[in-house]
Amino acid sequence: MAKISTKHQVTVPVAALDEAGLQAGDQVVVEALGEGEVRIRRSAMSFESAFGALTGSYPPGYLQRLDAEDDER
């Protein structure tokens, strides 16, 4: 049985996470459903939330160089 800590944190049992298909690192949404009940679900990835997620992954100008190489072929 899990309990709420003084920091308002709950450790979710591994079996429950496995059954739900959730794993460490997943982004989740916690929703209050009513008195004494909450739901934890995987966060939906939208275009708006994903846009820019890879910003800074490549050095400046790298993607432009790739585009230029493609144009030369």
N, C-alpha and C positions, 0 to 999 in steps of 0.2 A: 504494500500500500504506500502511495506517495503522500507527502504532506508539503504544505506551503512553508517556506523558510521565512525568517524575519526580513529577508531582502525581497520577498514576494516571488521567489523562484520555486519551480517544481521540476523534479527529475522525472521524466516520463519513462516508464519501464520499456526496456528494449523490445520485448515481445509485442507490445502495443505499437511501437514504431515500425517494427518489421511487418506486422499485419497491415498497417496503413501505407506501407511502401515509403516511409520517410526515413531519412538518414542524417547523420551529423553534417552540418553545413547547409542543409536545405533552408530556404527562407519560408517562413510560415506566417499565417495570419491567425490571431487569437480573437475569437468572437464570443461575447457574452450572449448566451441564449435565454437566460432567465435566472431565477433564484437558484443558486447553487450549481449552475451548469455552464460550461464553456466548451467551445469547439476549437480544435487546432487543425488547420488545413494548410496544404501546400499553397504558397503564394502563386498566383497566376502571373506568368511573364507576359507583359504587354510590350508592344513596339516602343512605346514611350519610356518604359522603365529600362528597356535594353539599349535604347539609343545612346551611344556614347560610352557604353560599358567597356569598350576596348581602347578608348582614348589613351594615348600614351604607350600603347603596346609596341608600336613600331617607331624607329627613329624618324625625326622630321624629314620629309621628302621621300621616304622609302616607297610608299604606295604610288606616288607620282612617278618615280623611276620605273616601277613595275608596269604602270600604264604606258609609259613611253616605250618600254621594251616590247610590249604587246603591239603597239602601233607600228613599230619597225618591222614586225614579222609579216 
